[in-house]
């Protein structure tokens, strides 16, 4: 998300990123500074001083005019401290569910100070949709401090496909010319709603097939597909590398995003 945002705003916008499952972020045409810390560990109290030190060093080396902070938890407290040390204005980005979770945890009496700082101190809050803007306003963020910025689409990679591109991949994955291919892309966790997609598939004509791409344990979904009698119309592709996803999107007829939150 932030690599695409940086690419859309110009080459001079570097990204400071934690790691995900041991892997550092790599995005063509964007300078990514690896903080060398797992994303889910960045908020740990024992690691926070080291993460802050690395963050400040990375910011000093890039010398930005503004700091764009994504995901209030865990990065807002870290970015706030770094920005105060370096006298930088902060833009805080919200995606939706992250804002709800943060409000649920930080508006408690013993964390309310953190919530109040987050609501009032950034000079701008960026939200990814008008719906998220509504959530932010309901939670007390001032409308004048909100800006809707829709996610970037890297159109050099994500583009429509002609039949000469679609048919070979469809044939490789066992979908005939008369099939309607539904595509689910996401982690195989309950809140992503794959079970809902499987139930919907049962109500659709036999020509509709479902491709499932994403990391995680497929056993629960396989069991559910068998229970519903649609197992022969579902293909589990596993974790698909990012550079292969555009061809999947181009090949499918319909994308499903049945997320619960």
C-alpha positions, 0 to 999 in steps of 0.5 A: 500500500505505501509503496504504491502511495510513494510511487504515485507521489514521486520517486523522492518518497522513501518507505520505512518498513518492518518485515513480514514473516522474515521477508523484507519489502521489495518494490520496483521503483521505490526506495524501501528502508528495511527496519529489520524488525518483524511487523508483529513485534514492533510494538513489544515494550522490550523492542520499542527503544531499538525500533525507535532508534532505527526509525529515527536513524532511517528518518535522519538518513532520508531527511523528509519534510513530512512523516506519513505514518501507517497503522496507528498500532503500533507505529503512531507512538513510535512515529510521534516520538521520532517526529517530535525529536526531528521536528517533523509534521505527521500524517496518519493513515487509517484503513478502517478496521485498524481504526476501530481496533485502536479506538476499542483499545485506546479509549479505555480510561488507562489509555485515553491519553494515547487516543486523545493525542492520536486524534488531535496531534497529527496535522492530517488524517488520511483515510482510504474511503468515504466509509472510513471517513465516516468511521473516523468522524463517529470516533471523534476525529474532526472532519476538517482534519480528514482527507480521503485518498483512495489506494493507488493502482499500479496500472502498468501491472494491473490492466485488462487482458485479451482472450489470448492472455486469459485462455492459456492460464484458465486451461492450465488451472482446469477452467474451460471456456464456458466456465465462470471463474470467481477469484478469492485472494486473501489470507485463509483466516475466518474474518476474510469470509471464505466460508461465505464465498463457498456457501454462495458457490453452492447456490450458483450454477455448476459452470461457476468455479472458485479459485482461492489464492492466499497463505494459510491452512486450507484444511478448514476451507477444504472440509467446508467445501466438501460438506457443502458439496462444491469441493470439485468446483474449488481450486486452492492455489496456495500463497501466490507471489505478488508478481503472479497476482495480476495474471490471476486477476486478468484471468478471472471473471469476478473477484470476491472480497467477502471480508467480515470487517 
